[in-house]
Amino acid sequence: MAPLNNAILDGWQLSGIATFMSGAPAGVKLQLTSGSANNWSGSPTDASRPNVIANPVFPKDERTFDKNLNTAAFSLRPPGTWGNAPKDVFRGPGINNWDISPFKNFQLTERFKAQFRCEGYNIFNHTQFSALDTNTKFDNRTGAPANPLFGQFTASRLPRRMQLALRITF
């Protein structure tokens, strides 16, 4: 019984990578329903920014797929002015990822060895968003918001992926 137990239980390895990162700093862009935001600022080359009138960052427990930031915190500023929004207003989506790989090593003969590998990426299949709509869009005439997707997630990283491999060394 001991040789069978050794064949089943011996020779295992476990490898893994856990990644926890906060999101990258992100800003918002000013767009208008007609015309260019560059012309709105009075500069032919530099786009202006919206005004920030409240805290644009929601607490984590208030964030949803449709509203990851406080879109009501931005307004259209008067023509010919730059707007007070800083370059980086909030942090984009972060990463919470686990990659795990168990390996089983076999000694086939004195010269031949085998390794069975099972590699899993994003093993817990945690949804990880990678992009957010950061385009504020306002109606030139009324100053009303005109982008219903502003503040929503637009892309995600890959879901769980797994692969199996058999490696023979001699």
N, C-alpha and C positions, 0 to 999 in steps of 0.2 A: 504493500500500500504506500510506503514511503516514496518509491520511485515515481508513482503516479502523482502523488501530492507535489513532489518537487517539479515534475514536468508542468503541472498546472499553475502552481503558485510562485515558482522561482522565475527570475529573468524579466520582471516587470520594471518599467521606468515610467515616470510621469513628468511631462513637461508642460509649462503653461506660461501665458503672458496675460496679466491683468492691466488694463489701461483705464485710468480715470483722469479725464481732463476737463477743465472748464472750457467754455466756448471762447472763440476768438473775439476780440473787440470788434464791434460792428457799428456802422453809422446808418443814417437814413438819407435817401436822395429825394430831392424836390422835383416833381413833375407837374406839368400843367395840362389841362384838357385841351388847350390850343396854344400854340406858340412854344417857345423855348424858355426854360428856366434861366438860361444865360441872359437872354434879353430882358427877363423880369428883373434881374439884378442890376442891369445897366452895364454889365461887362460883356464884351463879345466872346470871351474865352473862359471865364470862370462861372460855373453854375453856383447859384446861391443855395442856401439851406433854409429849411423851414424854421419857424420859431418853436421853441420848447416852452410850453405854458404850464406843465405839470410834470411829475415824475413819470417817465416813460416805462420804468421797470416795475412789473407786477411781482408781488411775492410769489415764491414757487408754488404754493398751494392754490393760487388763483390763475395760473397759466393753463391754457387749454390749447388744443390743436389749432383752433380758429383765432385765438387771441393770445399770442405769446408775449406781447408787449402792449402797453397802454397806447392805443392809436389815437385816443382823444387828447393825448398830451402834446400833439403837434398841430400847428395852425399855419396858414399862409401869412407871410409877412407882407408889409406894404411894398408896392413896386419901387425899385431903385434902392432897396436895402438888402443886406446880406442875410439876415436871419441869425438867430443866436444858437442854433443847434451845434454842439461840438462835433468834432470829426468822429469820435467814437461815443455813441450814446448808451449802448448796452452790450451785453455779451451774447453771442450767438449760441446755438445748441452745443452742448458738450458731448463727451464720449464716456460711456460706461460699458466696457467690453471685456469679455473673457474668452481667451483662446486656450484650449486644453487638448493635449495629445498623449494618450497612453500608448506605450510600446511594449511588445512582448518579444523577447530574444530567445531564439532556439539554437542549440548546438546540434546541427544535423550530423556531421562527421567531424573528424579532427580538422579537416580543411574547410568545410562548408558551414556557414552560419546563415541564419535567416532572422529577419526582424519583421514582425507584423505591426503596422502602424495604423492608428485611427486618429485622424486630425480633425478637430472641430473648431470652427471659427465663429465667434459670437454664439457660443454654445448655449447660452440661456435665451437666445433669440430676443434680446432686448431691443425694442425699436429705438433707433438712434437717428434723429433728424440731422441733416447736414446743411440745409439752406432755409432761409426765411425771406419772405417778400418784404423788402425794406424800402419800397418805393412809395413815398407819400405822393398822392396826386390830388390836386385841388382844382376846382372850377375857377377859372380866372375872374369871372364876373361876380360870383357870389362868395367865393372863398370856402365853399363847402367841400368836404372830403369826397373824392371821386374814385377811390380804389378800394373795392370791397375785399380784396385779397390782402391788403396791407396788414402785416402782423401774423400771417398764416405761414405754416411750414410748407415748403415747396418741394423738398427732396429728402431722401433718407439714405443712410448707408446700407450696405448689403445685409440681408437677413442671415440666419444660421446657414452655414455651409459645412459639409463634412466630406471627407475623402478617406478612402482606405488604400493602403499600399503594402506590398510585400517586397522586401529588399533581401536579396541574396548576395552574400559576400564570400569570396573564395581566394 
